[in-house]
């Protein structure tokens, strides 16, 4: 689910390169696809694993943060997840693995706390509650299918994700920290997020929650801005004031940019996943090369 998006495209390419066959669940029919309606009526086709990456882009600056858009953000995640989970439960031969990608918004923003996969959260604002409901919708009864949840940080990659919106101002020398710049910025390179998902699909010992963030997760927003400026050979000291961020995104949504969490991928590393881009400098260099 969500296979045509930024993460879905990267994951599909990686899985095909590893010799897997990929079917997308999509709104549009086509070769190598089934529609959500077909999934609801005909059930899950035989497969080894199911993954859900579907969800409306929360930080779409063209959409006002009102009740209608909040409902869309919720339903695009909960309904697709619920539909896939039900199809797995009903399947005569259920898949071996079921993977959902949610977000580190589960953990409460803090300038001092450090979170790993066992840390509490999920109950203090719109986004943390969303992650709790989303993960609950994915829960399957019994244990015939391995269940994995990857809580992703800010995904950095070429041609999409967070970097897509940032490159122009930074290239013009107008980039800089957002708000105070002191907030943590839990990030991951798209290659590593796809890598963690492929690892979770293929390695039968992986289950439960994994944090989809780079191990260098002590990066602050100001350090990220500095590193992006350096990678582009541009200064990066013009801060984006909190008031501007709140005006564009609305107060509730602006929290995602103005506050952050220090998130450690303790269990991800313990499963044996080896990062291709553990360090920010090298990750950014690859993206803007």
Beta strands, then each sheet from edge to edge (+ up, - down):
strand 1: 24-26
strand 2: 33-35
strand 3: 49-52
strand 4: 97-103
strand 5: 114-115
strand 6: 146-152
strand 7: 154-157
strand 8: 160-160
strand 9: 187-189
strand 10: 208-212
strand 11: 262-263
sheet 1: 1+ 2+
sheet 2: 3+ 4+ 6+ 10+
sheet 3: 5+ 11+
sheet 4: 8+ 7- 9-
end
